[in-house]
Amino acid sequence: MYKFLLITILAIATTACAYHSSRQVFKTDSGEDLTITGTASPSLLITVYINGETVIDSIPISSDEMLGLYNTSKVRARCRFEPQMFGSKKECDIYVDGKYAANLYFR
């Protein structure tokens, strides 16, 4: 009974975790501040938010480029995944209307 309970708790704990990036601000040409954040799931699905709104939703990090839209601005994410001895390095460069806006490093 206890083994089953322990295995269940460990399975839930490992699948419920997500990696979060820091919050970065990008000022558009029109002067609007865009707060850019993101999450990466343990299965390496990336979600990018701008001002709290989802613009790229659960796209595999292995995709070459991920595209989204925020208001009328085109959003593009170019992501990298590098396995390392202890964990992995996950990061995405975010572009808004073709301009570099942020680097999201997932921890």
N, CA, C and O of each residue as an XYZ file, in Angstrom:
428
protein
N       0.819     -1.197      0.000
C       0.000      0.000      0.000
C       0.866      1.266      0.000
O       0.624      2.200     -0.765
N       1.883      1.275      0.879
C       2.724      2.464      0.975
C       3.564      2.672     -0.280
O       3.818      3.807     -0.683
N       4.001      1.552     -0.908
C       4.770      1.675     -2.150
C       3.927      2.336     -3.234
O       4.405      3.218     -3.948
N       2.680      1.913     -3.355
C       1.784      2.483     -4.359
C       1.582      3.971     -4.098
O       1.628      4.777     -5.028
N       1.362      4.338     -2.845
C       1.157      5.742     -2.488
C       2.402      6.565     -2.796
O       2.297      7.667     -3.335
N       3.570      6.046     -2.462
C       4.825      6.753     -2.725
C       5.050      6.927     -4.216
O       5.441      8.008     -4.656
N       4.813      5.888     -5.001
C       4.990      5.972     -6.450
C       4.015      6.978     -7.051
O       4.384      7.740     -7.944
N       2.785      6.985     -6.574
C       1.786      7.935     -7.068
C       2.192      9.372     -6.764
O       2.089     10.241     -7.630
N       2.645      9.626     -5.560
C       3.062     10.976     -5.160
C       4.261     11.427     -5.995
O       4.298     12.570     -6.450
N       5.236     10.548     -6.200
C       6.402     10.909     -7.015
C       6.016     11.180     -8.459
O       6.546     12.104     -9.074
N       5.105     10.394     -9.008
C       4.667     10.612    -10.390
C       3.977     11.957    -10.532
O       4.219     12.676    -11.501
N       3.127     12.307     -9.590
C       2.439     13.599     -9.633
C       3.434     14.745     -9.478
O       3.348     15.748    -10.188
N       4.364     14.599     -8.564
C       5.335     15.669     -8.314
C       6.223     15.922     -9.530
O       6.536     17.073     -9.834
N       6.631     14.866    -10.224
C       7.532     15.072    -11.360
C       6.805     15.570    -12.596
O       7.414     16.257    -13.417
N       5.538     15.254    -12.760
C       4.819     15.724    -13.945
C       4.186     17.087    -13.732
O       3.863     17.763    -14.709
N       3.999     17.509    -12.509
C       3.333     18.781    -12.239
C       4.290     19.962    -12.254
O       3.843     21.108    -12.215
N       5.581     19.718    -12.308
C       6.564     20.798    -12.280
C       6.670     21.474    -13.642
O       6.543     20.835    -14.686
N       6.900     22.751    -13.605
C       7.160     23.498    -14.839
C       8.348     24.402    -14.580
O       8.577     24.840    -13.452
N       9.094     24.675    -15.620
C      10.228     25.587    -15.526
C       9.745     26.972    -15.939
O       9.063     27.125    -16.953
N      10.099     27.969    -15.153
C       9.649     29.332    -15.423
C      10.835     30.204    -15.808
O      11.957     29.991    -15.348
N      10.570     31.180    -16.649
C      11.612     32.127    -17.029
C      11.454     33.399    -16.202
O      10.434     33.617    -15.548
N      12.474     34.215    -16.250
C      12.362     35.525    -15.609
C      11.464     36.422    -16.454
O      11.190     36.124    -17.617
N      11.025     37.486    -15.878
C      10.156     38.455    -16.565
C      11.040     39.516    -17.200
O      11.916     40.079    -16.544
N      10.807     39.786    -18.485
C      11.592     40.796    -19.183
C      10.660     41.785    -19.864
O       9.574     41.427    -20.319
N      11.099     43.029    -19.926
C      10.269     44.082    -20.514
C      10.907     44.561    -21.816
O      12.114     44.797    -21.884
N      10.076     44.699    -22.840
C      10.499     45.190    -24.147
C       9.629     46.378    -24.509
O       8.404     46.306    -24.406
N      10.251     47.471    -24.933
C       9.503     48.668    -25.328
C       9.379     48.681    -26.848
O      10.382     48.654    -27.562
N       8.138     48.724    -27.337
C       7.892     48.737    -28.782
C       8.204     50.116    -29.352
O       8.437     51.069    -28.608
N       8.208     50.211    -30.678
C       8.444     51.505    -31.333
C       7.376     52.531    -30.957
O       7.638     53.733    -30.942
N       6.167     52.044    -30.654
C       5.084     52.955    -30.268
C       5.156     53.347    -28.800
O       4.349     54.152    -28.336
N       6.122     52.782    -28.056
C       6.300     53.141    -26.658
C       5.593     52.221    -25.672
O       5.669     52.448    -24.464
N       4.914     51.197    -26.151
C       4.209     50.264    -25.263
C       5.214     49.312    -24.610
O       6.097     48.778    -25.281
N       5.075     49.106    -23.300
C       5.908     48.142    -22.590
C       5.264     46.771    -22.682
O       4.099     46.601    -22.324
N       6.025     45.788    -23.165
C       5.552     44.414    -23.229
C       6.319     43.603    -22.192
O       7.546     43.530    -22.251
N       5.617     42.999    -21.250
C       6.233     42.130    -20.261
C       6.187     40.708    -20.811
O       5.110     40.150    -21.023
N       7.358     40.128    -21.040
C       7.474     38.822    -21.683
C       7.946     37.797    -20.664
O       8.962     37.995    -19.997
N       7.207     36.701    -20.546
C       7.564     35.597    -19.660
C       7.269     34.288    -20.382
O       6.728     34.288    -21.488
N       7.627     33.175    -19.751
C       7.334     31.892    -20.364
C       7.462     30.751    -19.383
O       8.000     30.900    -18.286
N       6.947     29.594    -19.809
C       7.096     28.361    -19.044
C       7.488     27.243    -20.003
O       7.167     27.275    -21.191
N       8.187     26.257    -19.457
C       8.530     25.041    -20.194
C       8.110     23.864    -19.332
O       8.494     23.776    -18.165
N       7.335     22.972    -19.892
C       6.894     21.799    -19.149
C       8.022     20.766    -19.118
O       8.965     20.866    -19.903
N       7.940     19.765    -18.214
C       8.959     18.712    -18.204
C       9.046     17.961    -19.535
O      10.090     17.394    -19.858
N       7.956     17.955    -20.307
C       7.976     17.304    -21.619
C       8.435     18.276    -22.719
O       8.295     17.992    -23.909
N       8.987     19.427    -22.300
C       9.588     20.431    -23.179
C       8.599     21.092    -24.133
O       8.897     21.305    -25.308
N       7.431     21.409    -23.613
C       6.469     22.220    -24.352
C       6.607     23.653    -23.851
O       6.565     23.900    -22.646
N       6.771     24.590    -24.768
C       7.016     25.993    -24.427
C       5.736     26.798    -24.564
O       4.991     26.653    -25.533
N       5.493     27.661    -23.561
C       4.391     28.623    -23.625
C       4.986     29.995    -23.352
O       5.723     30.174    -22.383
N       4.667     30.966    -24.207
C       5.178     32.331    -24.064
C       4.001     33.263    -23.808
O       2.962     33.167    -24.461
N       4.181     34.172    -22.840
C       3.149     35.142    -22.472
C       3.662     36.552    -22.701
O       4.829     36.845    -22.444
N       2.795     37.414    -23.178
C       3.093     38.851    -23.251
C       1.981     39.571    -22.519
O       0.803     39.424    -22.844
N       2.376     40.358    -21.517
C       1.426     41.072    -20.651
C       0.341     40.130    -20.130
O      -0.832     40.497    -20.056
N       0.749     38.906    -19.769
C      -0.169     37.929    -19.187
C      -1.017     37.165    -20.187
O      -1.750     36.255    -19.801
N      -0.935     37.512    -21.455
C      -1.729     36.847    -22.489
C      -0.873     35.800    -23.205
O       0.260     36.077    -23.600
N      -1.426     34.601    -23.367
C      -0.703     33.532    -24.056
C      -0.591     33.856    -25.540
O      -1.598     34.074    -26.214
N       0.653     33.886    -26.050
C       0.850     34.169    -27.472
C       1.412     32.957    -28.220
O       1.186     32.816    -29.422
N       2.129     32.096    -27.533
C       2.605     30.829    -28.088
C       2.262     29.774    -27.047
O       2.693     29.871    -25.898
N       1.487     28.764    -27.442
C       0.925     27.839    -26.462
C       1.358     26.399    -26.698
O       1.000     25.785    -27.703
N       2.129     25.874    -25.762
C       2.495     24.455    -25.708
C       3.049     23.908    -27.017
O       2.551     22.917    -27.551
N       4.076     24.561    -27.521
C       4.747     24.129    -28.737
C       6.030     23.386    -28.319
O       6.741     23.859    -27.432
N       6.339     22.238    -28.937
C       7.573     21.514    -28.569
C       8.812     22.365    -28.811
O       8.922     23.048    -29.829
N       9.740     22.316    -27.864
C      10.966     23.115    -27.964
C      11.799     22.675    -29.162
O      12.657     23.429    -29.622
N      11.564     21.480    -29.669
C      12.334     20.994    -30.820
C      11.916     21.665    -32.128
O      12.609     21.535    -33.137
N      10.800     22.375    -32.120
C      10.368     23.096    -33.315
C      11.396     24.177    -33.637
O      11.920     24.828    -32.734
N      11.681     24.366    -34.923
C      12.698     25.343    -35.322
C      12.294     26.749    -34.885
O      13.056     27.430    -34.198
N      11.113     27.176    -35.275
C      10.605     28.483    -34.875
C       9.139     28.328    -34.486
O       8.399     27.536    -35.069
N       8.748     29.098    -33.495
C       7.365     29.097    -33.049
C       6.800     30.477    -33.308
O       7.450     31.481    -33.017
N       5.601     30.537    -33.851
C       5.004     31.817    -34.209
C       3.736     32.063    -33.412
O       2.999     31.134    -33.085
N       3.495     33.334    -33.106
C       2.296     33.740    -32.403
C       1.952     35.171    -32.759
O       2.634     35.813    -33.558
N       0.888     35.654    -32.156
C       0.417     37.016    -32.438
C       0.002     37.672    -31.128
O      -0.722     37.076    -30.331
N       0.461     38.895    -30.910
C       0.027     39.695    -29.764
C      -0.548     40.989    -30.312
O       0.172     41.779    -30.923
N      -1.833     41.212    -30.099
C      -2.550     42.315    -30.733
C      -2.277     42.245    -32.234
O      -2.717     41.294    -32.881
N      -1.584     43.193    -32.799
C      -1.264     43.130    -34.227
C       0.213     42.824    -34.467
O       0.673     42.850    -35.608
N       0.950     42.538    -33.414
C       2.387     42.273    -33.528
C       2.659     40.785    -33.723
O       2.068     39.938    -33.052
N       3.562     40.485    -34.652
C       3.979     39.105    -34.879
C       5.047     38.743    -33.857
O       6.001     39.493    -33.653
N       4.883     37.593    -33.220
C       5.817     37.123    -32.201
C       6.461     35.832    -32.710
O       5.781     34.927    -33.196
N       7.777     35.771    -32.588
C       8.512     34.584    -33.022
C       9.439     34.157    -31.903
O      10.095     34.994    -31.283
N       9.498     32.856    -31.639
C      10.412     32.311    -30.640
C      11.348     31.320    -31.315
O      10.912     30.446    -32.064
N      12.626     31.465    -31.043
C      13.643     30.501    -31.502
C      14.246     29.899    -30.244
O      14.893     30.592    -29.458
N      14.029     28.605    -30.062
C      14.407     27.957    -28.809
C      15.526     26.944    -28.996
O      15.739     26.411    -30.085
N      16.236     26.696    -27.897
C      17.320     25.725    -27.855
C      17.164     24.845    -26.623
O      16.728     25.295    -25.563
N      17.528     23.590    -26.789
C      17.537     22.645    -25.681
C      18.860     21.909    -25.729
O      19.191     21.282    -26.736
N      19.620     21.982    -24.642
C      20.911     21.305    -24.583
C      20.962     20.421    -23.349
O      21.003     20.926    -22.227
N      20.959     19.094    -23.544
C      21.109     18.208    -22.382
C      22.480     18.427    -21.744
O      23.478     18.615    -22.441
N      22.516     18.401    -20.427
C      23.761     18.556    -19.695
C      23.865     17.431    -18.676
O      22.909     16.681    -18.475
N      25.006     17.312    -18.042
C      25.207     16.210    -17.103
C      24.154     16.215    -15.993
O      23.618     15.162    -15.646
N      23.860     17.369    -15.445
C      22.861     17.481    -14.392
C      21.750     18.404    -14.873
O      21.810     19.614    -14.656
N      20.745     17.847    -15.520
C      19.630     18.646    -16.022
C      19.818     19.013    -17.477
O      20.410     18.260    -18.250
N      19.315     20.165    -17.841
C      19.417     20.610    -19.235
C      19.302     22.128    -19.278
O      18.828     22.763    -18.336
N      19.744     22.684    -20.386
C      19.654     24.127    -20.611
C      18.534     24.362    -21.613
O      18.556     23.824    -22.720
N      17.556     25.167    -21.219
C      16.412     25.483    -22.069
C      16.295     26.995    -22.152
O      16.181     27.671    -21.129
N      16.321     27.526    -23.370
C      16.160     28.966    -23.508
C      15.557     29.303    -24.865
O      15.673     28.542    -25.825
N      14.910     30.464    -24.919
C      14.281     30.935    -26.153
C      14.588     32.407    -26.356
O      14.532     33.202    -25.418
N      14.913     32.761    -27.592
C      15.011     34.167    -27.981
C      13.656     34.556    -28.556
O      13.103     33.849    -29.398
N      13.124     35.688    -28.095
C      11.803     36.148    -28.506
C      11.970     37.401    -29.364
O      12.713     38.316    -29.010
N      11.272     37.427    -30.489
C      11.288     38.566    -31.399
C       9.859     39.077    -31.555
O       8.924     38.289    -31.698
N       9.695     40.393    -31.528
C       8.395     41.026    -31.736
C       8.514     41.910    -32.968
O       9.335     42.826    -33.010
N       7.699     41.629    -33.957
C       7.754     42.343    -35.246
C       9.175     42.369    -35.816
O       9.623     43.382    -36.354
N       9.869     41.245    -35.690
C      11.203     41.107    -36.259
C      12.329     41.668    -35.418
O      13.494     41.528    -35.790
N      12.020     42.303    -34.290
C      13.047     42.891    -33.433
C      13.262     42.016    -32.204
O      12.312     41.516    -31.602
N      14.536     41.842    -31.846
C      14.876     41.061    -30.661
C      14.238     41.709    -29.433
O      14.434     42.898    -29.181
N      13.470     40.918    -28.665
C      12.756     41.470    -27.518
C      13.223     40.891    -26.187
O      13.262     41.610    -25.189
N      13.579     39.603    -26.149
C      13.931     39.005    -24.864
C      14.618     37.666    -25.066
O      14.491     37.033    -26.114
N      15.354     37.245    -24.032
C      15.891     35.899    -23.954
C      15.289     35.258    -22.718
O      15.548     35.702    -21.600
N      14.494     34.226    -22.905
C      13.879     33.519    -21.787
C      14.716     32.288    -21.465
O      14.892     31.405    -22.304
N      15.224     32.242    -20.250
C      16.027     31.112    -19.780
C      15.190     30.386    -18.742
O      14.844     30.960    -17.709
N      14.864     29.135    -19.007
C      13.945     28.396    -18.132
C      14.714     27.648    -17.064
O      15.649     26.901    -17.351
N      14.296     27.868    -15.807
C      14.945     27.226    -14.642
C      13.956     26.335    -13.938
O      14.296     25.704    -12.937
